[in-house]
Amino acid sequence: EFTQQVLIKGSDLEKMPFTNLSDAISVWLYGAYTEPAGVIYIVDGNTVSDVNAYSVFDIEEVVLVENAAALATTASGQQEVVIIRTKRGKGKSGITAVAQGGPVNVSGYQPTARWYQNFYVGAYRNWDKFSLGISANYTRDVFPDTIGGHESVTPQEVEHWRLNGYFDWRPDKRNLVEVTMSYVPQPYKEAWDSANLPADNQVNYTG
């Protein structure tokens, strides 16, 4: 009787250029409803440690399930569940392609405007008992912050590659076997010149 839910459609998440899925979800859920530290993510029935392995364009819907009493001071600290369902293509087959981009104002850098980029492509094929889908997503994000006392050569940036796939087998009407796979490398790099110490001419970070 005390359970309440908040549902977010994947089509709503796609309307803004979010770098990752957790940022997109936080617009709807964090603050008045919940806090990131108390959230457990379940994707297609499985608990995941990093929900950002999935692109926003891979998501069908997101549902926050919480105990309404958790909002009261006497029941604070309770964990809440975010249930995420990924897309399964409808019909025989299909392809989705998306490209996003925009300037990010990074004052203190030269040049001051850097470009956010996001590219996504996904495809699926359905048979009577089998379904197969794959997707690839590349995101290049630029952080609009500065480093005190230094002149930056390139701002901090993170490059995301998200490769996801699924295989579904329906041996009969009552059983379903699902296999999902993800590969998500995430390089980080930054370079800056020292404005205070001439001996430290240039420093590069990669990770």
Stockholm file with secondary structure:
# STOCKHOLM 1.0

chainA/1-207         EFTQQVLIKGSDLEKMPFTNLSDAISVWLYGAYTEPAGVIYIVDGNTVSDVNAYSVFDIEEVVLVENAAALATTASGQQEVVIIRTKRGKGKSGITAVAQGGPVNVSGYQPTARWYQNFYVGAYRNWDKFSLGISANYTRDVFPDTIGGHESVTPQEVEHWRLNGYFDWRPDKRNLVEVTMSYVPQPYKEAWDSANLPADNQVNYTG
#=GR chainA/1-207 SS CCEEEEEEEHHHHTTSCCSSHHHHHHHHHBTTTBCGGGEEEEETTEECSCGGGSCGGGEEEEEEEEEGGGGSGGGTTCCEEEEEEECCCCSSEEEEEEEEEEEEECTTBSSSEEEEEEEEEEEEEECSSEEEEEEEEEEEEECCCCCTTEEEEEEEEEEEEEEEEEEEEEEETTEEEEEEEEECCCCEEEEEEESSCTTCCEEEEEC
#=GC SS_cons         CCEEEEEEEHHHHTTSCCSSHHHHHHHHHBTTTBCGGGEEEEETTEECSCGGGSCGGGEEEEEEEEEGGGGSGGGTTCCEEEEEEECCCCSSEEEEEEEEEEEEECTTBSSSEEEEEEEEEEEEEECSSEEEEEEEEEEEEECCCCCTTEEEEEEEEEEEEEEEEEEEEEEETTEEEEEEEEECCCCEEEEEEESSCTTCCEEEEEC
//
